[in-house]
Amino acid sequence: ETLIRQVHTPVAIVPPQFHEPTNFMLAYDGSESTDKAITQIINGGILAGLDCHLVMVDKQDGHCQDKLDTASARLAENGFNVRARMLDGDVYQALWRYKSDHAVDLMVMGAFGHSKWRQFFLGSTTLKMLEDSRIPLVVLR
């Protein structure tokens, strides 16, 4: 966590058993930082040609679907084959379940969207995914 907080470039965490991914899942929350992540994905080129699972956990605020649709269209306009899905429930559990149910090869997440204080009291989805992931994980800063 300390290393990821200190660097301002994408970080890849790869398990010992690696195979070339054919798809990736972007955990999207509609924030400015995840919109920046989409820009990085589009401009970076490294994920070009891979199927994209764009997933968002509904916050019940009425704006999630519009943000998800906009992000999906943006990726599709830039050549990605996108499967956008709105998920329900606990963020960590919903992401983990989707990853397992759809044979996701690579997970892409924004890093630590909240302060260290909020993380201390409420926990961090990014940190939980880092700890439990058995597939490659790219953390975008």
C-alpha positions in Angstrom: 0.0 0.0 0.0 2.8 2.4 0.9 4.5 1.9 -2.4 1.4 2.3 -4.4 0.5 5.6 -2.6 4.0 6.9 -3.3 4.2 6.3 -7.0 2.2 8.2 -9.6 2.3 5.6 -12.4 0.3 2.4 -12.9 1.5 -0.5 -10.9 1.0 -4.2 -12.0 0.8 -6.9 -9.4 1.2 -10.3 -11.0 0.9 -13.7 -9.4 3.5 -16.4 -10.1 1.2 -18.2 -12.5 0.7 -15.7 -15.3 -0.9 -16.2 -18.6 -1.6 -13.5 -21.2 -5.0 -11.9 -20.6 -7.7 -11.9 -23.1 -10.0 -9.6 -21.1 -9.9 -7.1 -18.2 -12.4 -5.8 -15.7 -12.4 -2.1 -14.8 -14.0 -1.4 -11.4 -15.6 2.0 -12.2 -17.2 4.2 -9.6 -18.0 7.3 -11.7 -15.4 9.4 -9.9 -12.9 11.8 -11.5 -10.1 9.4 -10.7 -11.8 6.5 -12.5 -12.6 8.8 -15.5 -8.8 9.4 -15.6 -8.3 5.7 -15.5 -10.4 5.3 -18.6 -8.2 8.0 -20.3 -5.1 6.1 -19.3 -6.6 2.8 -20.7 -7.5 4.5 -24.0 -4.1 6.3 -24.4 -1.9 3.6 -22.9 -2.4 1.1 -25.6 -1.4 -1.9 -23.5 -5.0 -3.1 -23.1 -6.0 -2.5 -26.7 -7.6 -5.6 -28.2 -8.7 -7.0 -24.9 -12.4 -7.4 -24.1 -13.4 -4.9 -21.4 -15.8 -5.7 -18.5 -16.8 -2.3 -17.2 -18.5 -2.8 -13.9 -20.0 -0.4 -11.4 -21.7 -1.1 -8.0 -24.9 1.0 -7.8 -24.9 3.6 -5.0 -28.6 4.2 -5.4 -28.1 7.8 -6.1 -29.7 7.9 -9.5 -26.6 8.9 -11.4 -24.8 5.6 -11.7 -26.3 4.3 -14.9 -25.7 7.5 -16.8 -22.1 7.6 -15.7 -21.7 3.9 -16.6 -23.2 4.4 -20.0 -21.0 7.4 -20.7 -17.9 5.6 -19.7 -18.9 2.5 -21.8 -19.5 4.7 -24.9 -16.2 6.4 -24.5 -14.3 3.1 -24.4 -16.3 1.7 -27.3 -15.6 4.8 -29.4 -11.9 4.0 -28.9 -12.1 0.5 -30.2 -12.8 -1.6 -27.0 -15.4 -4.4 -27.0 -17.2 -3.4 -23.8 -19.6 -5.3 -21.6 -21.0 -2.8 -19.1 -22.8 -4.1 -16.0 -24.4 -2.5 -13.0 -23.9 -4.6 -9.9 -25.7 -4.5 -6.5 -24.5 -5.1 -3.0 -21.2 -4.7 -1.1 -18.6 -3.3 -3.5 -15.9 -5.9 -2.7 -18.2 -8.9 -2.8 -19.9 -7.7 -6.0 -16.6 -7.2 -7.8 -15.2 -10.5 -6.6 -18.3 -12.4 -7.7 -18.4 -10.8 -11.1 -14.7 -11.5 -11.6 -15.3 -15.2 -10.8 -18.5 -15.6 -12.8 -17.1 -14.0 -16.0 -13.6 -15.6 -16.0 -11.9 -12.2 -15.8 -8.1 -12.4 -16.6 -6.9 -9.0 -15.4 -8.4 -6.5 -13.0 -7.9 -2.8 -13.3 -8.7 -0.4 -10.4 -8.1 3.1 -9.3 -6.0 3.4 -6.2 -7.2 4.6 -2.8 -9.9 7.1 -3.8 -10.3 8.2 -0.2 -8.1 9.5 2.5 -6.1 7.3 4.9 -8.5 8.3 7.7 -11.5 7.2 5.8 -9.7 4.0 4.8 -8.9 3.4 8.5 -12.5 3.6 9.6 -14.3 2.2 6.6 -11.7 0.0 4.9 -10.4 0.1 1.3 -11.8 -1.9 -1.6 -8.5 -1.5 -3.4 -6.5 -2.9 -0.5 -8.9 -5.9 -0.1 -8.6 -6.7 -3.8 -4.8 -6.4 -3.6 -4.7 -8.9 -0.7 -7.1 -11.4 -2.2 -6.5 -11.3 -6.0 -5.1 -14.4 -7.6 -5.1 -12.8 -11.1 -3.0 -9.9 -12.3 -4.1 -6.5 -10.9 -3.2 -3.1 -12.4 -3.6 -0.2 -10.0 -3.9 3.2 -11.8 -2.8 6.3 -10.0 
